[in-house]
Amino acid sequence: MSVEPRPAVHASELLVRSLGKGRLGHAYLFAGDDSGVLEEAAMHLAQALTCTAGPEARPCGACPACRRTAGAGHPDVTWVRPGKKSRILSIDQIRELIQRVSLRPTEARHKVGVLVSAERLRVEAANAFLKTLEEPPRDSVFVLLTLDPDQVLETLRSRCLRLNFGSGSIRIEPDVARWLEGFAGAVTAASASLLDRYRLVESLLSELESTRSGIEETLTATSPLKRFTDADPAQRDRWEDELDAAVEAEYRRRRSQFLAGVHAWLRDIWVRTLSPEAPAFVPALTDATATVARRINPTDARGNLEAWERTSRLLLATNAQEALVMEVGLLRLKL
């Protein structure tokens, strides 16, 4: 007898369908406003990965593996929760998780690690976990749950595919939303020509250049350099260094919002190739999402996400030339 899933597990079913096509990733971030919904979704995915009925859209819920997973007793599924007193996820907990997941599966096809309240990872614990996400053990799947995704370290977020279990959308800054709408419109109208693809690259680079210029203008206007023109040269040098650092930090923050906006739209396209009824991260782009989803298959759509995640990681963690990384990342997308 099969068990009908509640609406809370809808998005995780999309992942299970991806599993059936052999395209399951190794790390996911489940974000939402109800911890119970997030844990239910993670449980549904864990059951699908351990169910003896095989990788189907819905785990049977009745086999011994499904029952043990639901009861937190399956040897291949590990749940990690913040300490009751400390309310943090400690490095000792992460080390234990890494050790358990690094072992070969005992019964199932995969080892599964679920981190509840991932925003409570201490810095040293997050850094230890980051190394595992960069080189994940074979046949492992990690699921990070959070009610506050902005508090999860960006280095971790960039290595996870994010699924939203809240209202069905994410907050996008107005200027990013405006640009993204124009970008999506250009994608749907573009042909497969190389010239059209380079126009898309230019659209993003031009917007980022304008963003940096605006940041420089705003921060320069409030800098002590403007107010104390007679300061000694050594002090002015320090202020200039501080201004440069502030501009760079704010620019990187704003750039990450554009990268996240593109990622959210690519996620919607991928989900649309799997399930046309799924809620969207970016509802304003529904028509453009549907148009692109009709052009490509789920494998290509998932490949787009992976390519863009690599692009984001390069910009975040290396000193690679921004324009070149953006160009390569956008040209790799199948749209």
Salt bridges, closest charged atoms under 4 A:
GLU4 OE1 - ARG58 NH1 2.65
GLU13 OE1 - ARG17 NH2 3.94
GLU13 OE2 - HIS44 NE2 3.94
GLU13 OE2 - ARG58 NE 3.35
GLU39 OE2 - ARG81 NH1 2.85
GLU40 OE2 - ARG6 NE 2.81
ASP76 OD1 - LYS111 NZ 3.38
ASP92 OD1 - ARG95 NH1 3.92
GLU107 OE1 - ARG68 NH2 2.44
GLU107 OE1 - HIS74 NE2 3.84
GLU134 OE2 - ARG159 NH2 3.17
ASP139 OD2 - ARG138 NE 3.88
GLU173 OE2 - ARG171 NH1 2.49
ASP175 OD2 - ARG254 NH2 2.16
ASP196 OD1 - ARG199 NH1 2.87
GLU207 OE2 - ARG178 NH2 3.01
GLU248 OE1 - ARG212 NH2 3.18
GLU248 OE2 - ARG252 NE 3.10
GLU250 OE2 - ARG253 NH2 2.69
ASP268 OD1 - ARG267 NH1 2.91
ASP300 OD1 - LYS334 NZ 3.39
GLU306 OE1 - ARG23 NH2 3.36
GLU306 OE2 - ARG302 NH1 3.92
GLU309 OE2 - HIS263 NE2 3.26
GLU322 OE2 - ARG255 NH1 2.75
